[in-house]
Amino acid sequence: MLLRSAGIAAAPPPEARPRERLQRHGPGPLSEQELLALVIGSGSAAMPAHRLAERVLDLSGGRLRDLARVDPGILVGIPGIGPAMAARIVAAIELGKRVGSARTRHEDPVSGPGDVHDIFAPALAHLAHEEFHVLLLNAQNIPICQRQVTRGILDASLIHPREVFRDAIVLRAAGLILVHNHPSGNPEPSAEDLKVTRQLSVAGDQLGIPVLDQKIVAGGTFSSLAGRGCLRGP
């Protein structure tokens, strides 16, 4: 009663704390704020972990998927979050992306545009910047590996075929798929997208490692340049 009259909230019982609930029931019942509080670990008397988690989620409007767009420097701007804690949060988000993108990688053959989207969407769909990747395939269309080629606005002058095909040659890939994202959420290819794709398609034909498609990931949707007949020009 004294605690309540003084305006101080009593600590929750152990069985109501996120860590104990996770150990007892697994992670499923926990809210996103509670899971994030566990990643944060311990806060301070003035700003406990659950309040820090709330502040972090507020940066993305309460949408966990949009937290991937938040720059680590902004996280450090929250009182109570230093560089080490910000790094833990960013690392946890990246692990979640990689778990999501590992579903078909190295296991199942790529049979359509949706398969490529499933591989890359967890990592690329909600980025605030552009990234350009290649997915290398064997003769059975099973992914060998994926590589990031560039980060930043897609520009034909900055993407050299040498960087795109280097690993494909070393790993004896039978073909490859180009993938990049549009932070705007619009999956329509730009003129520069078409230019890059056509230049690399010509290079792939010369090397005997064909470019099978260029996928554009845009939020929850995507487009396929092969499906549009845009790989090698009009």
GIGI-V887842 format. One record per helix or strand of 3 or more residues. SS is the DSSP state (H for helix, E for strand). FROM is the first residue (numbers start at 1). TO is the last residue. If there is no record, write none. Layout:
# GIGI-V887842
ss:SS from:FROM to:TO
ss:SS from:FROM to:TO
This chain:
# GIGI-V887842
ss:H from:2 to:5
ss:H from:14 to:16
ss:H from:18 to:25
ss:H from:32 to:40
ss:H from:49 to:58
ss:H from:64 to:69
ss:H from:72 to:76
ss:H from:83 to:101
ss:H from:113 to:124
ss:E from:131 to:137
ss:E from:142 to:151
ss:H from:161 to:170
ss:E from:175 to:181
ss:H from:191 to:207
ss:E from:210 to:218
ss:E from:221 to:224
